Amino acid sequence: MSIATASDLEIAPARPLRVPFVAAASCIALADWLFYGWPIGISLALFLVVLGGVAVTGNGVQAARGIQIAMTAVFVAGLLPLIEGINALSVTVAALATALFVILITAREPSSWQRNLFEAATTPFRGPFQLAVDLFRSLQSMNGQLPQWLSAASLVGWIIPLAACFVFFSLFASANPLIEYRLHQIDLRAIFSLLDPRRIGFWFLTVCAIWPLILRRFRWKVRDPEPRAAVATEASDLNHLFGVQAVTRSLLLFNALFALQSGLDLAYLWGGASLPDGMSHAQYAHRGAYPLIVTALLAAGFVLIAMRPGGPADHSRLIRPLVLAWIGQNILLVISSIFRLDLYVAAYTLTYLRLAAFIWMILVATGLLLILIQIVLKKPNSWLLTANAVSLALVLYGCCFINVPRLVASYNVEHCRENGGTGPNLDLRYLASLGPQALPPVEASVNKIPVLWSIARDTRHNYEIQQLSANWRGFGFRTWRLDRYLANNPYIAQNPLDGGKG
């Protein structure tokens, strides 16, 4: 297994920049038309489609037909979250899918997925440096090789013809009212508005972000297999701290300690045993939800060290079953943490961070389960890394399609005390901060919870004002579904205390 680092990259031989410059200028013009001064929506998906096509065409297709089909499918799947809705996660997924599509289809030599992902993730950050290097190389190569029509003598020869042409044109304008009329119609302010520093800055940021894809110059260094053997022999020095005896004793103590913690959770969380005076189950749950996840992560690191190839597990029959038992206890610990967080959310409210914690805990449990499978099936660490990366990618991709504001609002409204639930009173300020996507569950409960009327009214009003300046560039299926809901329920946000009369 090899982990990609910046030192593994080298710059490929220079290539002519005329075609890449034209391609980059075309993409900048498209980005200016799609994004500058407009809300971002489906326009970003359209831009990435064009960017991917231009980059692949400019760099040349090198991959086999099977890889082309697979990466096209990945590219299309990566754009779907943008069409659903624009947020940081969907933009990141789409940008990575676009970069990977270009990299794998135009790669002249096969490489590991870690290196390809590293190159894709660093694309916008490498842009300014690669652009500067390419421009410097281009100027060096042009030195002494300028065509005759760009020489100083040739340019000086244009002074008299252009000056005379300007004089004659001025005379014609004064003599011909049609020419004068057309000249007055030229809006110089519109032309100079294109030189707005903010707009130029936008162009510069855009070209820096896309340049490494427009002109792929990086390739991976071929490494000798000999250094790997040296690293493997140096890793054996860990036996001073993680020898057979140390690991065995650690696992015995860890199993006993984790069994104590799991027993307490089984008694107080799952069994409902009474807690000391002044402590509620919600407090007990909140105290341990996050620290136990950190504990599980540290445990996973210890397992990887103990079960490394040539490590203590290869010299002791007792370590392997102790490790398996300990991983099982860690999985139980993560499940307990999820239950703790569920109790805490039920006693308080659901928020973005608490929902993210649920997802994070599920990922940790999945990682521990994969470690268990790796040990049982004797898979290499590269398999474990790949399996965890696939799990993370699938979870993050799925999260792109979750309407989090609506989910959080639905849970909090349904379980609040005002609605007869077991949760606390509604946090109206947090509910209002969720934005227009929370309108359906909020307005559905206006009759039961009149205090929601003002939130629904203000949120709907602000959103309708915002939509007055919207156009097709900001389209997203999530926004489209909200617009359909608002169109079908135009009066639902009226004050129920007024009898529905506004």
N, C-alpha and C positions, 0 to 999 in steps of 0.2 A: 504494500500500500504506500502511495506517495501523496504527500500533502502539497498543494500548490503554494508557492511563495513568489514574491516579486523577483527574487534572484534567479528564478528558473526561466524568466522571460528574456528574450533578446530581440533586437530589432532586425527584421529581415532586410535584404537589399532594397535600395531605393527604387521607386517606380515613378514614371511620369505623372505629374499632378494635374494635367490639363483636364482630363475626364473626371477625376475625383472632385476638382474644384467646381466644375459645371454641375455635377450631381449634388454636391453640398449646397451650392447656391440655389438649386431648384428646391431642395428640401427646406432651406431657410425661407424661401418665398412662400412655400406651402404652409410652413409653421406660422409665418406672419399673418397669412390670410385666415388660418384656422383659429389661432389662439390669441393674438395680440388684441386686447380690448374686448374679448368675448369670453363667456363662461366655457369651461372645458367639460366635455362629455364624450359623445360618440366621435367627436372630432379627433380625439387622441388616438382612438382605435384606427381611424382612417389614416392618420399620419404615420402610425407604426406600420400599417400595411404597405404604404408607399415606401417608407424607409427600408423595410425588409426587402422589398422587391428591388429597389435601387442598389442596396448594398450587395445583395447576392449577384445581381447582374454585373456590377462593377468589378467585383472580386473574382467572379467566375465560379461555376458550380464544380466541385471536386468530389463530393461524396457519392457513394453508391446509391442506386435507386431506392433500396429499402430505407436507408437513412434519410433520404429526401422525403419520402412519404411519412416516415415517423416524425421528423422534425416539423413538417408542414402541419401535421395533426397537433403537435405540441404548440406551435405558433398560433393556430386557430383557437385552441383551448385556452391559451394564455390571454387572448384578446376578449374572451367572453366576459370575464369579470368587469372589464371596462364598459361593455355594453349594458351590463346589469346596473352598475353605478360607479361613480368616481370616488375613490378614497385612497389613502396612502397604501393600503395593502394591495388593492386592485392595480394601481399604477406600478407598484414594485413587481408584481407578478407578470404584468404585461411587458414591462421593460426587460426583465430577465428572459422571458420567452422569446422576445424579439432578438435579443443579443445572442442567445443560444442557437436560435434558428440560423442566423447569419454565420456564426462561428463554426458550427458543425457542418453546414452545407458547403462552406468555402474552405474548410481546413484541408491543407495539402498533406498533412500527416495525422494519423489517428492519435488521440490523447485520452487520458483518463477523465472521468466525469468531474473529478475534483478540480482539475486544471481548467477544464472548460467553464465550470461554474465560477471559478476565481476570475478568469478573464472576462466573463459576462458581467460579474458584479462590479468589477473595477473599471468598466468601460467609460462611464462619464467622468471618472476622476483622472483617468489617463489622458483624456481628450486634450486639455490645454498643453500638456508637455509634448504629446506626440505631434500636435499641430505646429508648435513652435519648432520642433526638430525638423519636421517635413518642410516648413517654409525656409528654414536656414539652409537645408540641403538643396532645395530647389534654387535658391539664390546663388549658392556656390556653383551649381551645375550650369547655371545660365551665364556665369561670368565669362565674357569673351565669346559667347555663342549666340548673341542677340541677332535676329534677322536684320537685313539691311534697312528695311523700312522703319525699324525702331532705333536706328543709330542716331547720334546727336545731329549729324549733318542733315539726315533726312527729316528730322523733326523741325530743325531750323528752317528748312525749305518750305514748311507749311505756314510760316508766319505771314508772309505777304499774301498768299492766296486767301487765307482765312480772313485777314484784316480787310482786304479789298471786298471780299464777299459780304462781310458785315456792313460795310459802307453802302454797297449797292442795295442790299436788302433794306437798309434803313430808308434809303431814297425811295425804293419801291413802296414801302409801307406808308410814306407820307404822300405818295402820289396815288396809291390805290386804296380806297376805303375798305374793300373786302379784306385785304391783308391786314390793315390796321385793326379791323373788327376782330379777326381771328387772334391777333396778338393780345388784344385786351381780354379775350376769353381765357387766356392761360392763367391759371391760379397759381402764382408763385408760392403762396402760403402753403398750399397743399403739397407742393414739391418739397419745400423746406421742412414740412412736418415729418417727412420721412427721415430727416436727420436728427430727430429727437434723441437725445442721449440715452433715454430709457429704452427706446426702440432699438438703438444700436447695441446696447447692452444685452437686450433680449436676443438679437441675432448672434452675438458673440457666444452667449451661453448655449444657444442651440447648436451652433457649429462645433463647439467643444464637446457637447454631449454625444453627437452623432459621428464625429470625425473618425474615431477608432473603428467604427463599423463601415463607414464609407470607404476607408482605405485601411485594410488590415495589414499591419506591418509586423506584428509580433508573432513569434513562433517559440516553441518550447525547446530548451537545451536538452540534448541527449546526455543522460548521465551514465556514468560507469556503474556497473553493479557492485564493484568492489567496496565502495564506502559503506554500503548497507551492512556488509559483514562486520566492518569495524564498529558500526553503531550497535549491532547486536551484541558484540562482545563487551562493549562498554556498559550496556544496560545491565549486565550481570552484577555490577557493583551495587545494585539495589538490594542484593541479598544481605548486605550488612544490616539493613533496617527491615527488610521483608523476607527474611529467611523462613525455612520450614517451621521452626519452633515459634518465631514471632507471629507468623500468619495464623498458625493453628491456635495459639493462645488468644490472639485477637478475635478470631472467629468464635471461639467458645464464649468469650466475654460479650461479644456483640450479640450473639444469639440470645444469651441470657437477658441482656439489657433490653433488646427489642421485644422479647417475650413479655417482659414486665410492662413495657409501654403498651403493647397490643392487648394484654390482659386488662389493663386499666381502661382502655378504650372500649373493649368488649363489655365491661361491667357498667361504665358510666354513659357511654354514647349509645351502644346498641342495646344494652340491658336495661337502661333507664334507672340505674341505682341513684339514690339520693346523694347529692353533693353537699359539701360543708356549707354551713350557714353563710348567707351573703353571696354565694356563687351560683349563677344560673348556668344552664347547659349551653346557652349562647356564649357566655363568657369563656367557659371551658373550651368550647369549639374554636372560638376566635384565637385564643392563646396559642393553639397548636397547629392551626391550618398551614401557615407559611413556614415556620421553623421545621416542621416534619418533612416538607418537600426538600429543603436544603439538606436535611439529614439523609434523605434517600439519594440525592445526587452525590453526596460525599461517599455514601456506601457503594454506589455504582463505580466511582473512581477507584475505590479500594479493591473492588472485585476485579476490575480490569488489570490492576497491578498484580494481584495475587494469582490470576489465571493467565498471565502472559506466557507466551511460548518459552519453554526452558525455565520457567519460574518454579516456585515452591510446590504448586499443584502437581507437577510432574514427578515429585519425589516423595509424595505422601498420599496414602489412600484416604486419610481422614479429611483432608482439606476440601476435596471435591464435594462430598455430601454436606459438609458444613456450609460451603458456599451456596449450594442449592437451597438449603434450608433458610439461609440468611436472605437470599433473593426473594424467596417466598414470603418471608416476614416483611421485607421492604415493600413488596406489592400490596400486602395487607395494610401496611402503614400508609401507603398512598391512597388506598381505598378509604381508609379511616379519615385521611385529610380531606378527601372529597366530601365525605359525610359531615365532617366538622364544618366545612365551608357552606354546605347546604343548610345546616342548622343556623349558621350565622346569618346567611342571606334571608332565611325565613324569619328570623327575629328582627332583622333590620331591613335592608332593601337590596335589590340587585343593581349593580353599577357596571360600567364598562370594565373596570379593573377586576371586579369579582368574577365577571364572566370570563375574562382572560385567564384568571387564576384557575377556573374550572378546566379550561382547554389545556393550560400548561400542565396541570396535574394528570390529565389523561395522557398527555405526551410522555410524561415521566414514567407513568405506569407501563405504557407501551415500550419505552426504552428498557425498563427492567425486564419485561417479558421477553424482549428480543435478546437480552443478555442471557437469560435462562435458556432460550432456544439455542443460542450460540454455544453455550457450554455443553448442553446435552448432545447436540449434533456435531460438536467439534468443528465449528466454522471459524475461519480466520477473522481477524479484526477488521479487514477490509469489507467483509460481508456485513458485519455489525454496523460499520459506518454508513454503508450504502442503504441498509434497511432503515436505519434511523433517519437518514436524509429523505428517503422516499416517504416515510411516515410524516415527517415534518412538512414536506411539500404538499402531500394530499390534504393534511389538516388545514394548512394556510390557504390552499386553493378553495377548499370547502367554505372557509370563513368568509371568502369574498362574496358569497351568495347569501350570507346571513344578514338580514335587516336588523342590525343590533339595536338601533334606537326604538324600533317598534317592539322588539322582543323584550327589552328592558322595561319600556312603558307598560306593556301588556302584563308582565309579571307584577310590577309594583302596584298598578291599579287594581288588579284582580285580588291581590293578597293584602291590601291596605286595610286598616282598621275601619275607615269610613265606608268601605264596601262590605263590611262584615267578615273580613279575613282575619288571619292570625298575625299578620305583620304589623308594623308600626304605622303611625300617621304618615300620610303622603308628604314627601319632600317636594313641595311645589316648585321651588327654585330649580332643583335638579331636573324635575320633570319638564319644565319649560325649556331648559338648556338642551334637551334632546332634539329639538327642531321639528320640522314639519312631518317627518316620517313617523312621529309618535301620534299624529292626529287621529288616525282611525281608532286605536284603543282608548284614547282620551275622550273623544267625542261620543264613543259608544257608552261611556259611563257618566255622561254629563247629567242625565236625569237622576241617577242614584247619588252622585257626588256633585252638587251644584257649584262647589268651589272651583271645579275644573273649567267652568264656562269661560272665565276671563282668560285662562291659558289658551283654550281652544280658539277663542275669538282673536286674540292678539297674534297667535302663531299663524292662523289661517290668513289674516289680513296682511301680515308681513310677507308671507309666501306669495300671495296673489300679486302684491306690488313687485316683488322680485321677478315673477314670471312675465310681467309686462315687457321687460327688456330681454327676455330669453328668446333664443332661436334654435335652429336645428343642431347647432354645434354642441349645445349642452344636453342633448338628448341622452336619456338612459332609461332602461326598462323599469327601474325602480321608481324614477321620477314619473314616468308615463303611467304606472299603476296608481301612484298617488294622485295624479291629475284626473284620472278616471274616477277615483273615489270622490274627489272634491266636486267633480261635475255631477255625479249621481246623488250627492248628498249636499246640496247647496245651502240648506237651512239648518243643518243639524247642530251647528255651533251657536244657535240662539239661546238666550238665557231661559232655562226651564221655569224660573220663577215668574217670568213674564207671560207664561201660558203659550210660549212659542210664537209670540207676536213681534219679536225683535226687541 
